[in-house]
């Protein structure tokens, strides 16, 4: 009986650790952009990125990756590191250009990769300039929203509490049943 209680306690501890570790695991990771070329595009702005090192007639896939990048032209996924792609054909001189439009709420850096079916990929790092008046020298600005969303964590706390309560109830009920069976057998 002691081994069963220890196993049940260990299982409960592992389940509780998993519940509390889930928010830490779910934090988004924004990869650091790599590449030798760079551009600057304002939030909601557009720019044409031209490449000329491809084979004539080669299919070239352009992929924009960054926070909320899919909102730039195809879909909307709020505050997530996403990507959106399109494929074009290089002209007779091996040149291809892509019009990149960033979402209106663009922040940080984005990466645009032009990857040919035969040729090597070319990477451009796109920097988004800070919004005007976003400095910390003025006293009249508002602070940015940081930290977690406590309302979203409420479900995790309630679910974890319900699991712990159910586990405790099962443990108490089985202990009471065993004691009653032992008294009847005696």
C-alpha positions as CSV (number, residue, x, y, z in Angstrom):
1,X,0.0,0.0,0.0
2,X,2.9,2.3,0.8
3,X,4.3,1.8,-2.7
4,X,1.0,2.7,-4.4
5,X,0.8,5.9,-2.4
6,X,4.3,6.9,-3.4
7,X,3.6,6.1,-7.0
8,X,0.4,8.2,-6.9
9,X,2.2,11.1,-5.2
10,X,4.9,11.0,-7.8
11,X,2.4,10.9,-10.7
12,X,0.6,13.9,-9.1
13,X,3.8,15.8,-8.8
14,X,4.7,15.2,-12.4
15,X,1.3,16.2,-13.6
16,X,1.5,19.4,-11.5
17,X,4.9,20.2,-12.9
18,X,3.7,19.8,-16.4
19,X,0.7,22.2,-15.8
20,X,3.0,24.8,-14.4
21,X,5.7,24.3,-17.1
22,X,3.3,24.7,-20.0
23,X,3.3,28.5,-20.0
24,X,7.1,28.6,-20.0
25,X,7.2,26.2,-22.9
26,X,4.6,28.1,-24.9
27,X,6.7,31.3,-25.1
28,X,7.3,32.3,-28.7
29,X,10.9,32.3,-30.0
30,X,11.9,34.9,-32.5
31,X,14.9,33.7,-34.4
32,X,17.8,36.1,-35.0
33,X,18.0,37.0,-38.7
34,X,21.1,36.1,-40.7
35,X,22.3,37.4,-44.0
36,X,24.5,40.0,-45.6
37,X,21.9,42.4,-47.0
38,X,19.5,44.6,-45.2
39,X,16.5,47.0,-45.7
40,X,14.4,49.3,-43.6
41,X,10.6,49.3,-44.1
42,X,8.1,51.2,-41.9
43,X,5.1,49.4,-40.4
44,X,2.4,49.0,-43.0
45,X,4.9,50.1,-45.7
46,X,6.1,48.3,-48.9
47,X,9.4,47.9,-50.6
48,X,10.6,46.1,-53.7
49,X,13.4,43.6,-53.1
50,X,15.3,42.7,-56.2
51,X,17.6,39.7,-56.7
52,X,19.8,38.9,-59.7
53,X,21.8,35.7,-59.0
54,X,19.3,33.1,-60.3
55,X,19.2,31.0,-63.4
56,X,17.0,32.3,-66.3
57,X,13.5,30.9,-65.9
58,X,14.2,29.4,-62.5
59,X,11.3,29.2,-59.9
60,X,12.2,31.4,-56.9
61,X,10.3,31.2,-53.7
62,X,10.3,34.4,-51.6
63,X,9.5,33.9,-47.9
64,X,8.9,36.7,-45.3
65,X,9.4,35.5,-41.7
66,X,8.8,37.6,-38.5
67,X,6.3,38.6,-35.9
68,X,2.9,38.7,-37.5
69,X,4.4,38.4,-41.0
70,X,1.5,36.5,-42.4
71,X,-0.7,39.7,-41.9
72,X,1.6,41.3,-44.4
73,X,-0.2,39.8,-47.4
74,X,-1.9,36.5,-46.9
75,X,-3.5,35.8,-43.5
76,X,-3.6,37.2,-40.0
77,X,-2.1,35.5,-37.0
78,X,-1.9,38.0,-34.2
79,X,1.5,38.3,-32.3
80,X,3.1,35.1,-33.6
81,X,6.3,34.4,-35.5
82,X,4.9,33.4,-38.8
83,X,5.9,33.4,-42.5
84,X,4.2,33.9,-45.8
85,X,5.6,32.8,-49.2
86,X,5.1,33.4,-52.9
87,X,6.8,31.9,-55.9
88,X,8.0,33.8,-59.0
89,X,10.0,33.0,-62.1
90,X,13.3,34.7,-62.8
91,X,13.5,36.6,-66.1
92,X,16.0,35.9,-68.9
93,X,18.7,37.7,-67.0
94,X,18.2,35.7,-63.9
95,X,16.5,38.6,-62.1
96,X,13.4,38.4,-59.9
97,X,11.8,41.0,-57.6
98,X,9.3,40.8,-54.8
99,X,7.1,43.5,-53.3
100,X,7.2,43.1,-49.5
101,X,4.4,44.8,-47.5
102,X,4.8,44.6,-43.7
103,X,1.7,44.5,-41.4
104,X,0.6,47.8,-39.8
105,X,1.7,46.6,-36.4
106,X,5.1,45.4,-37.5
107,X,7.9,45.6,-34.9
108,X,11.4,44.3,-34.6
109,X,13.1,42.6,-37.5
110,X,11.9,40.4,-40.3
111,X,13.8,38.1,-42.7
112,X,13.1,37.7,-46.4
113,X,14.6,34.7,-48.1
114,X,14.6,34.3,-51.9
115,X,15.3,30.6,-52.5
116,X,15.8,29.3,-56.0
117,X,15.0,25.8,-57.1
118,X,18.5,25.4,-58.4
119,X,20.5,28.4,-57.1
120,X,21.4,29.2,-53.5
121,X,19.2,31.3,-51.3
122,X,19.6,35.0,-50.8
123,X,18.6,36.6,-47.4
124,X,17.6,40.2,-46.6
125,X,17.2,41.4,-43.1
126,X,14.4,43.9,-42.8
127,X,14.5,46.4,-39.9
128,X,11.3,48.2,-38.7
129,X,12.1,51.7,-37.4
130,X,10.8,52.6,-34.0
131,X,7.6,54.6,-33.9
132,X,7.9,58.3,-33.5
133,X,7.6,59.4,-29.9
134,X,8.4,55.9,-28.7
135,X,11.5,57.1,-26.7
136,X,11.7,57.0,-22.9
137,X,12.7,60.6,-22.3
138,X,9.2,62.0,-22.2
139,X,7.0,61.7,-19.1
140,X,3.7,61.7,-20.9
141,X,4.0,58.4,-22.8
142,X,2.3,55.2,-21.7
143,X,4.2,52.1,-20.7
144,X,4.2,49.1,-23.0
145,X,2.1,46.0,-22.0
146,X,4.4,43.4,-20.6
147,X,4.0,40.2,-18.6
148,X,1.4,37.5,-18.9
149,X,-2.3,37.5,-19.4
150,X,-3.7,36.5,-16.0
151,X,-7.1,35.8,-17.4
152,X,-5.7,33.2,-19.8
153,X,-3.8,31.5,-16.9
154,X,-7.0,31.2,-14.9
155,X,-8.1,28.1,-16.9
156,X,-4.7,26.5,-16.2
157,X,-5.1,27.1,-12.4
158,X,-8.6,25.8,-12.3
159,X,-7.7,22.8,-14.4
160,X,-4.7,22.0,-12.3
161,X,-6.7,22.4,-9.1
162,X,-9.5,20.1,-10.4
163,X,-6.9,17.5,-11.2
164,X,-5.3,17.7,-7.8
165,X,-8.7,17.6,-6.1
166,X,-9.7,14.5,-8.2
167,X,-6.4,12.8,-7.4
168,X,-6.8,13.5,-3.7
169,X,-10.4,12.3,-3.6
170,X,-9.4,9.1,-5.3
171,X,-6.6,8.5,-2.8
172,X,-8.8,9.2,0.2
173,X,-11.6,7.0,-1.1
174,X,-9.3,4.1,-1.8
175,X,-7.7,4.4,1.6
176,X,-11.1,4.4,3.3
177,X,-12.2,1.4,1.3
178,X,-9.1,-0.5,2.2
179,X,-9.5,0.2,5.9
180,X,-13.1,-0.9,5.8
181,X,-12.2,-4.1,4.0
182,X,-9.5,-4.7,6.5
183,X,-11.9,-4.2,9.4
184,X,-14.5,-6.6,7.9
185,X,-11.8,-9.2,7.2
186,X,-10.5,-9.0,10.8
